Amino acid sequence: MSLSISNTKKSAKLSAESRKMISASRVAVTKAVKESKKMGLEITFLENGKIYKETPGGKRIILSKITAKPEQDSPVKLIKGMVLHAKF
């Protein structure tokens, strides 16, 4: 097996389908949060590296903080936009 890596730059533009999916997701999340609050349920979410629990009354409780993992040493350094080709 041989590996080769080429550095290519691709457009960061989203396709029309992706934009529609993101828009639909936002609408669904907004509706789900409103319905959960109406039913008196707590909501758990991630914001600024912290996991919060919000009560129906609006009180936010920090459940935990997310810390970044130390980077592991790797023989191959991959960066965004690289394409990995593998031949078997």
C-alpha positions as CSV (number, residue, x, y, z in Angstrom):
1,M,0.0,0.0,0.0
2,S,1.4,3.4,-0.9
3,L,0.1,6.8,0.2
4,S,0.3,10.1,-1.5
5,I,-1.0,13.4,-0.3
6,S,-1.8,16.4,-2.6
7,N,-2.7,19.8,-1.3
8,T,-5.8,21.1,-3.2
9,K,-7.9,24.1,-2.4
10,K,-11.6,23.6,-2.7
11,S,-14.3,26.2,-2.6
12,A,-15.8,26.7,0.9
13,K,-19.2,27.5,-0.6
14,L,-22.1,25.3,0.4
15,S,-24.3,23.7,-2.1
16,A,-28.0,24.7,-2.3
17,E,-29.0,21.4,-0.8
18,S,-26.7,22.0,2.2
19,R,-28.0,25.5,2.8
20,K,-31.6,24.1,2.7
21,M,-30.7,21.3,5.1
22,I,-29.1,23.8,7.5
23,S,-32.1,26.1,7.3
24,A,-34.5,23.2,8.0
25,S,-32.4,22.1,10.9
26,R,-32.5,25.6,12.5
27,V,-36.3,25.7,12.2
28,A,-36.6,22.2,13.7
29,V,-34.3,23.0,16.6
30,T,-36.2,26.2,17.3
31,K,-39.6,24.4,17.3
32,A,-38.2,21.6,19.5
33,V,-36.8,24.0,22.1
34,K,-40.1,25.9,22.3
35,E,-42.2,22.7,22.6
36,S,-39.8,21.4,25.3
37,K,-40.2,24.6,27.3
38,K,-44.0,24.5,27.0
39,M,-44.0,20.9,28.3
40,G,-41.7,21.9,31.2
41,L,-38.7,19.9,30.1
42,E,-35.1,20.8,30.6
43,I,-32.8,21.5,27.6
44,T,-29.2,20.5,27.4
45,F,-26.9,22.3,24.9
46,L,-23.3,23.3,24.2
47,E,-22.2,26.9,24.1
48,N,-18.7,28.3,24.2
49,G,-17.0,25.1,25.2
50,K,-19.4,24.4,28.1
51,I,-22.3,22.0,28.4
52,Y,-25.4,23.7,30.0
53,K,-28.7,22.5,31.3
54,E,-31.5,25.1,31.1
55,T,-34.6,24.8,33.2
56,P,-38.0,25.8,31.8
57,G,-37.8,28.9,34.0
58,G,-34.6,30.0,32.1
59,K,-32.0,29.1,34.8
60,R,-28.8,27.9,33.2
61,I,-26.6,25.3,35.1
62,I,-23.1,24.4,33.8
63,L,-22.8,20.6,33.7
64,S,-19.2,20.4,32.5
65,K,-16.5,22.2,30.5
66,I,-14.9,20.8,27.4
67,T,-11.2,20.9,27.3
68,A,-9.1,20.5,24.1
69,K,-7.2,17.2,23.9
70,P,-3.4,17.6,23.4
71,E,-2.4,16.9,19.8
72,Q,-0.8,13.5,19.2
73,D,2.4,13.3,17.2
74,S,1.7,11.8,13.8
75,P,4.2,10.9,11.0
76,V,1.9,12.6,8.5
77,K,0.7,16.1,9.0
78,L,-2.7,16.6,7.5
79,I,-4.2,20.0,6.9
80,K,-7.6,21.2,5.7
81,G,-7.9,20.8,1.9
82,M,-5.4,18.0,1.5
83,V,-6.5,14.9,-0.4
84,L,-5.3,11.5,0.7
85,H,-4.8,8.9,-2.1
86,A,-4.2,5.2,-1.1
87,K,-3.3,2.4,-3.4
88,F,-3.6,-1.2,-2.3
